[in-house]
Amino acid sequence: MPATTAPERSHRRALKSGFAASVGTTIEWYDFYVYATAAAIVFPQVFFPEVDRTLGTLASFGTYAVAFFVRPLGGIIFGHVGDRLGRKPALTITLLMMGVATVLVGCLPGYDSWGMTAAVILIVLRIIQGLAVGGEWGGASLMAVESAPPKFKTFYGGFTQLGNPLGALLSSGAFWVLSMMGEDVLFSWGWRVPFLASIILIGVGIWVRLRVEETPVFQATGTTQSLPIMHTLRFNWYPVLLGFGMVAIASGGYYLATAYVQSYATSEDIGLAASIILGAMTLASFLEAIVTLPLALLGDKWGGKMLMYLGVGLSFLCSIPLVLAIENHTVALIYVFVCAIRITMSATWAPLSALLTQMYSPQARYTSMSLAYGTGAAVWGGLSPIVATSLMAATGSIWSVIGLFGFLSAVAWIATALAPQLSDEADSAQSLHTTAEN
């Protein structure tokens, strides 16, 4: 039965929940990006050595994309758990699943030992990762935003978003250090170390997650839906569709600026040393982590939507000089514009937890936002590196990839403009009609 009075939303409680959300998402995104980095640089040689570079890259990105396609299913499964039993148990399960799958990837023999069997097992483990992250982000966002005072939702939601750059920083930093030891080390045994190290992070994350309180909104509303997915499809289909569009740059554009840029820069046509692009990505992740919370606080002052507009437009503008710097091997400018595009893209990421949380009434909120984000990540994030690689192969021009980035920017801008913003006390039917600005 739902409670009659919502618990107090103090800054102390919000800070504790935000910290738990950031620790968990840092570990989840670290595991996810370790795979993404390996898929761009290592896996074409380790698991697909019998095909040429382009086909090997496509095959590697294909295993990478599999996790995106099961994210919506993960969102439905763990959204059901989160809407029925609470945010806390769902988040503990997803963190454990992600960690086990990541460690097993680090133990997996390569093509030379197991042939295509290794690639098949790699895909299975990637599916488990996808299911886990599909249920993680929505729950972590709710943990932070639903515990926050009304005027600080974007700021505390930013703690969830902080996990992305911190996870990317740990991932790219680990591979950067390994790349400095030489390609023989990286491609033989070194690439396994970041995967195996996940077991330590998972232990820390589980300990933190078990100590956090359930969110005030869930305590107040309780389990009012027997089948959250049916409520979502009936009342929240329109904001789910808009949420799908909103993440086009935060997901699809992000993976173009990270996974695809790494692959393009180290391709035979460009020939940039892996240590250079990994160094730039590591610095960019560090700066992104620094600016995430200040940008989230700015979102509470300016409005999350305004921050999104700025991020979408500026990140597209930064993509052009980044490509030119890579083509000309201008190392200093590569560092500058890799950092610039990641910082501007942070403005599309920092307010996303709060914006998506407030697009849905509390009934079936976990399921609704996880489905929107998971489906968007599957289409935009999962397909963007593959589409970019195919466009490059078909046209021979990197400008076709810039055109793809521009398309994603337009989708995100329009969806943000149309997105509703509801209160935590909103009636479920309002999700179909309300279009108030943040």
Secondary structure, 3 states (H helix, E strand, C coil): CCCCCCCCCCHHHHHHHHHHHHHHHHHHHHHHHHHHHHHHHCHHHHCCCCCCHHHHHHHHHHHHHHHHHHHHHHHHHHHHHHHHCCHHHHHHHHHHHHHHHHHHHHHCCCHHHHCHHHHHHHHHHHHHHHHHHHHHHHHHHHHHHCCCCHHHHHHHHHHHHHHHHHHHHHHHHHHHHHHHCCHHHHHHHHCHHHHHCHHHHHHHHHHHHHCCCCCHHHHHHCCCCCCHHHHHHHHCHHHHHHHHHHHHHHHHHHHHHHHHHHHHHCCCCCCCCHHHHHHHHHHHHHHHHHHHHHHHHHHHHHCHHHHHHHHHHHHHHHHHHHHHHHHCCCHHHHHHHHHHHHHHHHHHHCCHHHHHHCCCCCCCHHHHHHHHHHHHHHHHHHHHHHHHHHHHHHHCCCHHHHHHHHHHHHHHHHHHHHCCCCCCCCCHHHHHCCCCCC
